[in-house]
Amino acid sequence: MYLAYEKYINFGGSVAEKSYAFFETLARKKLDYWTLGRITKVTEDIELCMFLIIEQIYENETGETDVSSVSNDGVSISYAEAKTSEEKMQDLYQKIVEILPLELVSVVVL
């Protein structure tokens, strides 16, 4: 486990404890994939990345998305284009690349 639940909550996490192991595992697998399995020591940077990944996966899995438009009694308002789950993960990957030390990531756009 790269991020204990207590530390996750201290970061401001929103996943319930009973579901945490599932999301932590998915996030750990994603981070291992992105770093090509090069993580040997859990640092504060790794924990921060795990928090960000868990939150994004949770948002993607629960269907919480950005509102792109609203209609009410003939009045329609459109907002900035909502991003897909894949686009959000790509944006997150860019953040992860900036946080982690260079030896853990390959700066390749997925």
N, C-alpha and C positions, 0 to 999 in steps of 0.2 A: 504494500500500500504506500503510495507516494504522498498522500494527504489524509491525515486523521480527521475524523468527523468534527472533533472539537475545534481544531484549527480552521476547518472549512467554515464552521459557524462563526468563528471570530472574524473571518474575512467578510462575513455578511451573506453567507450561502442561504439558499432557499429550498433545498431538497430536504425532505423529511428523513429522519434517521433510518426508518425502516426501508427506504428506497436507496439510501446512500451507497451501499456496497455495489449495487448494480451500476449506478452512474459513475462511481469512482473507477470501476473496472473498465467501463467503456472509455473513459477519459485517459486512463493509464495506457490502454492499448493504442489509442490515437496518438498520445505523446510518444510512446515507444516507436510507433510507425514513423512519425515525423522526425525523430532523432536517430532513426535506424538502430534502435536498441543500444545506444551509447551511454545511457544514464547508469552510472555506477554509484553515485552518492546523491541523496536527496538534499537539495539546498533550498533556501528561501525562494529562489527563482523558479525551481521546479514546482514548489508548492503553489506559487502564484499562478503559474501556467496551468496547473491542475485545476485550481479554482475557476479560472476563466473557461477552460474546456468543459468542466462539469456544468457550469451555468449555461453555456451555449447548447450543449447536448440536451440538457433538461428543457430548455426553451424549445428546441427543435422537436423533442419527443412529446411534449405536452401540447404542442400546437399554438403556443403563445406567439403571435406574429404582430408585426407592425400594421397599423391601420393605414390603408392606402386611399380610401375614399369613404365618404359618408353621404347618405341621401336621406332627406327628411321632408316629406310633403312637397316634393317638386324642387327643393333646393339641394343641389349637389356640390360637395366640396371634395377636391382631390388633393392629396398630399404627395410628398416625394414618393417615388417608386419604391415599393416594398421589396426587400431582398429575399431571395429563396434561402432555404436552409443551407444549400451548397455554397452560395455566395457568402453567407455569414461565416461558414467554416473557413472559407478562403481568406476572408478578412481577419479572422482569428489567427490563422496560420501566420499571417504577416506580423501580427502583434507578438506571437510566440517567438518568431525569428529575431525580433528586436530585443526580447527579454533574455533569452538564453545565450550562454557563451557560444562563440563561433564553433568551437570543437564539437558541439552537440547537434548543430543544425547545418543543413545544406541550404543555401539561399537559392532555392529553385521554386519557381511559382508553380503550384499544382493546378 
